[in-house]
Amino acid sequence: MTPIVRAILDKYESDNPGVKTNLARILMQGDLGGTGKLVILPVDQGFEHGPARSFAPNPAGYDPHYHYQLAIDARLSAYAAPLGPLEAGADTFAGQIPTILKVNSSNSWATSNDQAVTGTVGDALRLGCAAIGFTIYPGSDDIFEQMEEIRELSAEAKAVGIATVIWSYPRGGKLSKEGELALDVGAYAAHMAALLGAHIIKVKLPTAHIEQEEAKKAYEGTDWSNQADRVRHVVQASFAGRRIVVFSGGASKGSDAVYQDARDILAGGGNGSIIGRNSFQRPREEALDLLAKIVRIYKGEE
């Protein structure tokens, strides 16, 4: 274990050796192992967007084994997916890459901002997962039930030595569409995940927009046009960097934009990226090249 990883783990003062071992499994895996930086492949988009919207651009992605192998061959930090895809390759790929079981899911037809619990801590143990993943929607009228659900699941996971990753995606309630990506809202969402006991916080890259009228005074007098500065503020909101913060890749975009996001995350002190559609919707060799360059950026080589 490197001094960088040891310093990160030391910030999780209440956690047992099992949780710290599983965090170390992720932090020491792949080409970024030991650097304190992460690149995780998440493939939960089948629930969120449907199979054709997710995998038709690269039909190899209909097979869950494809994503396991992509994460392994790209030497990434972890692979995150719902129960079914992890079960489909659990034996073939056992021990080759840390996995994160996404234990709640939604679908694009629902009108409420909520998710069903679709996996258990027992499933995560059975499959050898390093962590569970859970989405909350700050702003939604359903957020209070979601917070209670992750409180129970996280407590159960921690008791058996499994880490918790919280996807914190603001939407619903009084938030405008623009406000879902606002800087003040994104920082609030990251802080909320930290307050809920997340070991790893996943949020979207924020814009310079300030949504909350009551918060505008706190942001006045600072130029927020630089994305790296916005990342730095989200990290600050995550217990002043005492929690691992990774940023979502979002909808498919050009390679240059993906690389610039990684550079800004690095410059702002973020811990890395969770890259889904921007990797697995590309042809395999192109995806491997893209992921390899992102890794080099986080290593400070590009």
Disulfide bonds with the S-S distance in Angstrom:
none
